[in-house]
Amino acid sequence: MLHILEKTKNGTTISNPDEMTLEVLRQFDVAQNLADEWVLSRDARIRLAISAASRGVDIERIVNTLTWKDFEGLVAAILEKNGFSCIESLRRRGDSHDEGMEIDVIGVRDRRVIAVDAKMWASRTGKASALRQAAERQAERTRQLALDLNILRKKMPTLAPGPYDLYPVLVTWLVEDVVFHLGVPVVPVFKLNSFIVELPVYEEQVVSYRGELPPQ
């Protein structure tokens, strides 16, 4: 699995795979193109990464085979599995009045908005303070988004007017359990599904921001 992920990190195809690689490609329903190359979609790469981790492959080795977009896609896929509508890479350009803003993944379900900063850091060394700083920055981005939900409506035109509760979340490979920094949950990616399912349990611990989307 790692071999396949490594081979497709900077491209999407594999040619002339050996028998072991071929078996894995077929197991994950990877299709061939007209040139007899095996073409891996981002979804297939994400499924391979999840499967490798579930089999005990070292997380840092998996991370080194992924791209930032793969990681964001993994987060979005988990949110979508739980009934959220998602967008990736929400950006607002800065100007002389407002600072620029970027949120990696946003999921919306009913009146709840999850704003995720996806940190695909591989090494744990020296990352504790960096994670705390990243959590603080994500809280500020989420607060800014709550003040102007029209930014989100540009990407999600069907978003209904009215109040929304926005939750900043940091998702990473680097922690083994859900931890909190100033009310911002730092969630290991392979516990993101259970965190979303159990969000009502965590709600009193999680900082949130109320935003109002005006009628168009």
Backbone bond lengths (Angstrom), bond angles and torsions (degrees), N, CA, C in turn:
res aa  C-N    CA-C-N  psi(-1)  N-CA   C-N-CA  omega(-1)  CA-C   N-CA-C  phi
1 M - - - 1.463 - - 1.531 111.04 -
2 L 1.339 115.63 -44.41 1.460 118.59 178.07 1.524 111.13 -62.39
3 H 1.333 116.00 -37.97 1.466 120.19 178.65 1.526 110.26 -59.28
4 I 1.312 117.24 -43.84 1.465 121.64 -179.39 1.524 110.20 -66.09
5 L 1.333 116.65 -44.62 1.463 120.37 179.37 1.521 111.36 -62.43
6 E 1.330 116.45 -40.84 1.465 120.23 178.12 1.524 111.22 -63.63
7 K 1.338 116.48 -42.99 1.462 121.43 -177.30 1.514 112.88 -66.05
8 T 1.339 117.12 -26.99 1.468 120.55 -175.05 1.521 112.88 -109.31
9 K 1.336 117.36 9.52 1.467 119.34 -179.08 1.524 111.31 -62.80
10 N 1.323 117.96 -40.45 1.463 121.96 -178.63 1.530 112.11 -107.21
11 G 1.307 116.36 16.73 1.461 121.39 178.36 1.516 108.11 -165.04
12 T 1.310 117.31 -172.06 1.463 119.15 -175.98 1.519 113.36 -124.40
13 T 1.330 118.27 -2.64 1.457 119.49 -171.69 1.528 112.69 -123.49
14 I 1.329 114.37 154.17 1.457 123.16 172.86 1.522 108.14 -127.66
15 S 1.334 116.37 131.67 1.464 121.75 178.04 1.521 109.74 -111.44
16 N 1.326 115.53 145.18 1.465 122.73 174.75 1.534 113.50 48.89
17 P 1.323 117.72 56.30 1.469 119.57 -179.64 1.530 111.30 -69.52
18 D 1.345 116.20 151.60 1.457 119.03 174.23 1.526 109.09 -75.16
19 E 1.325 116.71 175.78 1.464 120.64 -172.65 1.527 112.64 -62.63
20 M 1.345 117.14 -40.03 1.457 119.96 -179.62 1.533 110.81 -66.33
21 T 1.325 116.46 -43.52 1.465 120.90 177.93 1.522 110.37 -63.15
22 L 1.326 115.67 -41.69 1.464 120.91 179.97 1.523 111.51 -60.65
23 E 1.321 116.17 -39.59 1.464 120.47 179.48 1.529 110.93 -62.71
24 V 1.346 116.27 -42.41 1.468 119.92 179.68 1.526 110.49 -67.32
25 L 1.334 117.51 -42.41 1.465 120.98 179.62 1.522 110.83 -58.70
26 R 1.313 116.57 -42.99 1.470 120.22 178.70 1.519 111.27 -68.12
27 Q 1.328 116.68 -37.36 1.461 121.02 178.97 1.528 111.54 -60.11
28 F 1.350 115.79 -34.23 1.462 120.09 -178.67 1.534 112.42 -99.32
29 D 1.332 115.84 18.13 1.476 121.92 174.46 1.524 113.15 55.56
30 V 1.335 116.49 39.00 1.462 120.87 176.70 1.527 108.56 -79.10
31 A 1.332 116.54 132.12 1.464 121.86 -175.59 1.524 111.68 -96.40
32 Q 1.331 115.13 162.56 1.457 121.59 176.35 1.528 110.15 -103.01
33 N 1.346 115.52 150.75 1.457 119.61 174.65 1.533 109.61 -95.17
34 L 1.330 117.06 -174.97 1.457 121.16 -176.40 1.526 112.63 -66.41
35 A 1.332 117.11 -19.05 1.461 121.01 178.14 1.532 111.77 -92.57
36 D 1.338 116.37 13.24 1.469 122.59 -179.37 1.523 112.93 62.53
37 E 1.319 117.16 25.96 1.457 121.70 173.24 1.530 108.42 -94.00
38 W 1.309 115.64 145.97 1.458 120.90 177.52 1.529 108.25 -88.47
39 V 1.336 115.76 123.53 1.471 121.54 -171.49 1.530 110.00 -108.45
40 L 1.334 115.77 118.37 1.458 120.52 179.91 1.523 110.63 -99.60
41 S 1.314 116.32 120.89 1.461 120.95 172.42 1.523 108.96 -76.03
42 R 1.323 116.40 167.75 1.469 118.93 176.52 1.519 110.28 -62.60
43 D 1.339 116.65 -35.98 1.464 120.48 178.78 1.530 110.61 -60.43
44 A 1.321 116.79 -41.63 1.468 119.98 179.55 1.526 110.69 -65.16
45 R 1.334 116.80 -40.52 1.463 120.11 178.40 1.533 110.97 -63.58
46 I 1.315 116.39 -39.43 1.459 120.28 179.11 1.528 110.25 -64.46
47 R 1.346 116.26 -43.33 1.468 119.46 178.90 1.530 111.77 -64.20
48 L 1.316 116.57 -37.27 1.463 120.62 176.11 1.532 111.04 -62.53
49 A 1.323 116.38 -44.36 1.471 120.55 -179.62 1.521 111.08 -62.56
50 I 1.322 117.02 -44.30 1.466 121.05 178.94 1.526 110.31 -61.81
51 S 1.321 115.99 -44.44 1.462 120.28 -179.55 1.525 111.36 -63.81
52 A 1.334 116.97 -42.11 1.463 120.58 179.11 1.524 110.83 -61.49
53 A 1.325 116.93 -43.49 1.469 120.83 179.89 1.525 111.25 -65.03
54 S 1.342 116.22 -39.15 1.466 119.95 -179.49 1.522 111.90 -67.06
55 R 1.338 116.26 -20.49 1.469 121.10 178.51 1.522 112.42 -93.68
56 G 1.331 116.46 7.19 1.450 120.06 174.09 1.516 115.86 89.94
57 V 1.344 117.67 10.70 1.461 120.06 177.01 1.530 108.62 -66.60
58 D 1.311 116.97 139.18 1.462 122.45 -178.03 1.529 111.19 -55.25
59 I 1.332 115.78 128.86 1.454 121.27 -174.86 1.530 111.73 -60.38
60 E 1.324 117.06 -41.25 1.461 119.16 -178.72 1.521 111.30 -62.11
61 R 1.336 117.15 -35.97 1.468 120.23 177.98 1.522 110.61 -66.67
62 I 1.326 116.43 -37.99 1.469 119.51 178.21 1.527 110.23 -65.92
63 V 1.320 116.22 -46.55 1.462 120.97 -178.67 1.523 111.20 -55.70
64 N 1.333 116.08 -39.68 1.462 119.90 -177.74 1.529 113.27 -66.58
65 T 1.329 117.03 -13.64 1.473 120.12 178.64 1.530 112.27 -97.91
66 L 1.335 117.23 -5.36 1.460 120.81 -175.09 1.524 111.68 -102.54
67 T 1.314 115.44 159.78 1.457 121.96 172.32 1.528 108.29 -103.00
68 W 1.333 115.50 166.97 1.467 119.57 176.72 1.530 111.07 -59.35
69 K 1.329 116.06 -37.93 1.467 118.65 -178.74 1.523 111.22 -68.95
70 D 1.341 116.64 -34.72 1.467 119.48 174.86 1.525 110.14 -58.73
71 F 1.325 115.35 -45.44 1.465 119.83 -176.42 1.525 111.15 -65.74
72 E 1.323 116.70 -43.79 1.464 119.87 176.50 1.522 110.35 -60.83
73 G 1.331 116.00 -40.35 1.463 120.00 178.98 1.512 112.42 -63.76
74 L 1.319 116.31 -36.56 1.464 120.75 177.00 1.524 110.27 -62.71
75 V 1.324 117.15 -45.76 1.470 121.45 178.71 1.528 110.52 -61.68
76 A 1.330 116.92 -46.21 1.464 120.90 179.95 1.524 111.18 -61.80
77 A 1.331 116.73 -40.05 1.466 120.51 -179.46 1.525 111.16 -62.62
78 I 1.325 117.05 -38.69 1.464 120.69 179.11 1.526 110.43 -67.79
79 L 1.327 117.17 -41.39 1.467 120.10 177.83 1.529 110.90 -64.73
80 E 1.324 116.93 -43.61 1.467 120.75 -179.61 1.519 111.15 -62.69
81 K 1.324 116.14 -36.33 1.469 120.94 177.12 1.523 110.65 -59.41
82 N 1.330 116.64 -27.47 1.464 121.96 -179.19 1.530 113.02 -99.21
83 G 1.323 116.69 19.51 1.461 120.63 172.20 1.504 116.06 87.94
84 F 1.349 118.12 11.22 1.454 121.12 178.27 1.532 110.42 -89.94
85 S 1.318 115.75 143.35 1.462 121.17 167.33 1.521 106.78 -88.43
86 C 1.342 116.59 132.39 1.463 119.61 -170.93 1.519 113.57 -124.14
87 I 1.314 114.14 150.12 1.458 121.86 166.32 1.528 107.19 -131.46
88 E 1.316 115.57 155.06 1.454 121.15 177.98 1.523 109.74 -115.95
89 S 1.321 115.10 148.90 1.467 123.20 173.83 1.532 112.71 56.44
90 L 1.317 116.06 61.34 1.466 120.64 172.84 1.524 108.63 -76.91
91 R 1.321 116.61 121.68 1.469 120.55 -176.66 1.517 111.11 -124.53
92 R 1.330 114.22 144.77 1.463 121.10 168.73 1.520 107.16 -129.43
93 R 1.300 115.78 124.40 1.462 119.77 179.43 1.526 110.48 -72.35
94 G 1.306 114.98 139.98 1.452 119.50 177.79 1.524 111.31 -80.45
95 D 1.315 115.06 160.31 1.463 120.90 174.92 1.521 107.89 -145.06
96 S 1.321 116.38 -165.10 1.471 119.51 -177.23 1.528 112.22 -68.84
97 H 1.345 117.24 -17.16 1.462 120.91 -178.02 1.529 112.81 -103.42
98 D 1.341 116.32 -36.72 1.462 120.26 -174.21 1.519 110.83 -124.70
99 E 1.338 114.35 140.43 1.464 120.22 175.63 1.534 109.38 -73.95
100 G 1.324 116.88 146.72 1.462 120.55 175.97 1.523 110.81 -64.70
101 M 1.334 115.90 159.55 1.461 120.12 -177.19 1.515 108.81 -146.76
102 E 1.331 116.44 140.62 1.459 120.98 174.10 1.521 109.04 -141.10
103 I 1.327 115.43 130.40 1.465 121.93 176.10 1.522 107.17 -121.24
104 D 1.336 116.08 128.38 1.466 120.74 -171.42 1.521 113.00 -64.17
105 V 1.332 116.40 -51.86 1.472 120.85 -177.52 1.521 108.73 -139.42
106 I 1.329 115.84 135.30 1.465 121.15 175.00 1.520 108.65 -125.50
107 G 1.322 115.22 129.26 1.455 120.82 175.82 1.516 110.06 -117.77
108 V 1.336 116.59 135.48 1.469 121.80 179.84 1.519 109.00 -123.30
109 R 1.313 115.63 127.53 1.468 121.84 173.73 1.516 107.91 -140.02
110 D 1.317 115.49 119.10 1.469 121.04 -175.31 1.539 108.95 56.75
111 R 1.317 118.51 -121.00 1.469 121.75 -177.92 1.522 111.86 -105.27
112 R 1.318 116.14 17.70 1.461 120.76 -177.53 1.529 109.82 -112.03
113 V 1.331 116.21 132.40 1.469 122.13 179.25 1.528 108.35 -121.12
114 I 1.330 116.28 123.46 1.465 122.06 175.55 1.522 107.73 -102.01
115 A 1.326 117.19 119.90 1.465 122.42 179.95 1.523 108.44 -108.47
116 V 1.329 116.63 112.58 1.464 121.95 -170.49 1.522 111.89 -109.05
117 D 1.318 114.42 132.39 1.461 121.69 166.27 1.525 105.88 -103.04
118 A 1.344 116.83 115.49 1.465 121.73 -176.15 1.525 109.47 -96.33
119 K 1.329 116.66 110.54 1.461 122.07 -177.14 1.526 109.52 -104.05
120 M 1.312 116.63 103.55 1.457 121.10 -177.60 1.529 110.58 -93.21
121 W 1.320 116.23 50.19 1.455 119.81 178.22 1.517 109.14 -78.09
122 A 1.325 116.45 137.87 1.461 120.06 -177.65 1.523 112.09 -90.58
123 S 1.329 117.70 -48.53 1.463 121.02 -174.57 1.526 111.00 -86.17
124 R 1.326 116.64 140.12 1.458 121.15 177.88 1.532 112.16 -82.24
125 T 1.322 117.27 -18.30 1.462 121.47 -173.17 1.533 111.72 -60.36
126 G 1.329 115.84 122.77 1.455 121.11 175.13 1.513 115.80 69.87
127 K 1.342 117.01 14.77 1.454 118.61 -174.42 1.526 114.03 -93.64
128 A 1.328 119.54 -10.44 1.469 120.86 -176.93 1.518 111.18 -59.38
129 S 1.342 117.53 -49.77 1.465 119.89 -179.53 1.523 110.66 -68.05
130 A 1.331 117.34 -34.71 1.467 120.47 178.60 1.525 110.87 -65.48
131 L 1.323 117.19 -37.93 1.463 120.58 177.72 1.528 110.67 -65.36
132 R 1.334 117.00 -40.00 1.471 119.59 178.07 1.525 110.58 -62.70
133 Q 1.314 117.04 -44.12 1.461 120.58 178.69 1.525 111.21 -63.94
134 A 1.337 116.25 -40.61 1.469 120.24 179.20 1.525 110.55 -64.32
135 A 1.325 117.59 -37.90 1.464 121.18 178.09 1.528 110.88 -63.70
136 E 1.309 116.52 -41.56 1.468 120.35 178.83 1.528 111.02 -64.91
137 R 1.325 116.48 -41.61 1.469 119.47 178.93 1.521 110.97 -66.30
138 Q 1.345 117.24 -37.29 1.464 119.40 179.26 1.521 111.30 -67.34
139 A 1.322 116.64 -36.08 1.470 119.62 175.72 1.524 110.30 -61.19
140 E 1.326 117.15 -41.86 1.463 120.64 -179.92 1.523 111.17 -67.44
141 R 1.325 117.71 -41.55 1.476 119.81 177.43 1.529 110.98 -61.04
142 T 1.320 115.60 -41.59 1.465 120.03 -178.95 1.521 110.58 -66.63
143 R 1.317 116.52 -38.92 1.472 120.70 176.93 1.523 110.33 -62.44
144 Q 1.343 116.55 -42.25 1.462 120.09 177.96 1.532 111.63 -63.28
145 L 1.322 115.73 -40.98 1.466 119.02 179.31 1.522 110.92 -63.60
146 A 1.344 116.66 -39.14 1.469 120.26 179.33 1.526 111.35 -61.83
147 L 1.334 116.86 -29.57 1.464 120.51 179.75 1.520 112.63 -75.49
148 D 1.323 117.67 -18.52 1.466 120.94 -178.02 1.525 109.79 -147.18
149 L 1.328 116.70 77.97 1.454 121.15 -178.54 1.527 113.07 -72.37
150 N 1.334 116.47 -7.73 1.468 118.67 174.91 1.536 111.20 -62.16
151 I 1.330 116.57 -26.75 1.469 120.55 175.99 1.523 109.49 -59.23
152 L 1.330 115.44 -42.49 1.457 120.56 -179.53 1.520 111.44 -72.30
153 R 1.349 116.67 -36.93 1.467 119.42 -178.66 1.522 111.82 -64.06
154 K 1.332 117.75 -27.73 1.468 119.72 177.61 1.521 111.41 -62.27
155 K 1.341 116.15 -31.13 1.460 121.39 178.21 1.527 112.00 -91.63
156 M 1.336 115.89 -24.96 1.469 121.74 -179.99 1.523 108.48 -126.79
157 P 1.321 117.19 79.17 1.474 120.85 -173.18 1.522 114.44 -61.29
158 T 1.335 117.56 -22.47 1.468 119.89 -177.77 1.523 112.92 -88.75
159 L 1.329 117.02 4.85 1.460 120.53 -179.89 1.531 110.12 -59.77
160 A 1.328 116.60 127.60 1.465 120.87 -176.26 1.527 111.11 -76.08
161 P 1.315 118.08 142.57 1.469 120.47 175.84 1.529 110.79 -62.63
162 G 1.325 115.10 158.79 1.455 119.42 176.48 1.510 112.16 124.95
163 P 1.344 116.33 -171.73 1.467 120.92 -175.35 1.523 112.07 -80.79
164 Y 1.341 115.18 148.30 1.467 122.18 175.45 1.523 108.93 -137.88
165 D 1.312 115.86 146.17 1.461 121.49 172.28 1.524 108.13 -104.42
166 L 1.344 116.28 125.42 1.456 122.08 -175.30 1.521 109.99 -110.40
167 Y 1.329 115.94 132.52 1.458 122.66 -176.61 1.531 110.39 -119.79
168 P 1.330 118.93 119.67 1.460 120.51 174.01 1.531 110.07 -78.43
169 V 1.325 116.44 137.00 1.462 121.70 179.33 1.524 108.61 -139.13
170 L 1.318 116.15 139.65 1.463 122.15 173.78 1.523 106.80 -109.64
171 V 1.340 117.19 126.27 1.461 121.17 179.04 1.521 108.59 -116.30
172 T 1.327 116.00 132.14 1.458 120.25 -174.42 1.523 110.01 -150.18
173 W 1.333 116.23 168.69 1.462 121.91 170.81 1.532 111.53 -88.21
174 L 1.316 118.36 -9.17 1.455 120.67 -159.50 1.518 116.19 -89.36
175 V 1.316 118.79 -12.91 1.460 119.93 179.10 1.521 108.84 -111.88
176 E 1.324 116.15 155.44 1.462 120.41 -176.30 1.514 112.21 -98.06
177 D 1.320 116.92 -15.58 1.456 120.71 178.30 1.524 108.12 -146.86
178 V 1.320 116.26 167.82 1.458 120.65 179.66 1.529 108.74 -69.63
179 V 1.341 115.91 125.42 1.461 121.14 175.35 1.531 107.76 -125.61
180 F 1.330 116.67 165.01 1.457 120.75 -177.02 1.521 110.35 -126.43
181 H 1.324 115.31 142.34 1.457 120.92 171.51 1.518 108.00 -131.73
182 L 1.315 115.81 112.27 1.467 122.14 -177.46 1.523 111.65 52.22
183 G 1.324 115.25 39.33 1.458 120.69 177.07 1.509 115.20 85.42
184 V 1.324 118.07 -3.16 1.466 121.23 178.48 1.529 108.49 -94.85
185 P 1.342 118.36 119.37 1.460 119.40 178.84 1.526 111.68 -73.93
186 V 1.323 115.43 134.52 1.464 122.30 172.50 1.525 105.30 -107.60
187 V 1.332 116.03 113.76 1.462 121.76 -166.74 1.526 110.59 -117.31
188 P 1.341 118.50 128.30 1.463 119.20 172.34 1.520 109.43 -66.15
189 V 1.322 117.23 138.97 1.466 119.82 -170.95 1.519 112.31 -58.68
190 F 1.325 117.70 -34.05 1.457 119.18 -178.42 1.526 113.11 -82.33
191 K 1.343 116.65 2.47 1.463 120.10 169.93 1.531 110.72 -114.43
192 L 1.338 116.55 7.56 1.465 119.44 -178.73 1.525 110.88 -63.48
193 N 1.332 117.13 -39.72 1.467 119.42 -179.43 1.521 111.00 -60.12
194 S 1.332 117.27 -48.89 1.470 119.45 -179.30 1.523 111.31 -67.12
195 F 1.341 117.35 -33.72 1.462 119.99 177.23 1.529 110.83 -61.95
196 I 1.340 116.47 -44.72 1.469 119.95 179.65 1.525 110.70 -63.66
197 V 1.325 116.29 -43.34 1.469 120.31 179.60 1.527 110.63 -61.19
198 E 1.337 115.68 -38.51 1.464 120.72 -175.07 1.529 112.67 -97.59
199 L 1.322 118.10 14.80 1.462 120.69 -176.79 1.525 113.54 -53.11
200 P 1.345 119.68 -40.33 1.470 117.91 177.36 1.530 113.33 -56.92
201 V 1.340 117.11 -29.82 1.467 120.72 178.55 1.530 110.46 -69.36
202 Y 1.334 115.46 -36.66 1.470 120.95 -177.32 1.530 112.87 -85.49
203 E 1.326 117.47 -9.76 1.460 120.90 -165.71 1.529 113.93 -54.00
204 E 1.331 117.21 -37.76 1.465 119.17 -178.77 1.529 112.04 -69.74
205 Q 1.335 117.24 -21.59 1.458 121.24 -179.21 1.527 112.59 -89.84
206 V 1.336 116.67 -20.00 1.458 121.36 -172.12 1.523 110.24 -93.03
207 V 1.325 116.63 130.70 1.454 120.71 174.38 1.527 108.69 -70.44
208 S 1.322 116.91 143.20 1.462 120.51 178.03 1.521 109.38 -142.18
209 Y 1.323 114.91 161.13 1.464 121.92 -178.33 1.516 108.19 -130.28
210 R 1.322 115.63 133.37 1.469 120.61 179.54 1.524 109.04 -91.68
211 G 1.315 115.58 127.39 1.451 121.36 176.61 1.524 110.18 -123.86
212 E 1.325 116.11 156.82 1.470 121.28 -179.36 1.518 108.49 -126.00
213 L 1.334 116.34 121.73 1.452 121.18 176.44 1.522 109.14 -94.52
214 P 1.336 117.89 113.45 1.473 119.83 -177.02 1.530 111.37 -72.57
215 P 1.329 116.80 158.34 1.475 119.43 174.42 1.531 110.13 -61.95
216 Q 1.319 115.37 152.42 1.473 119.03 178.82 1.516 110.03 -77.79
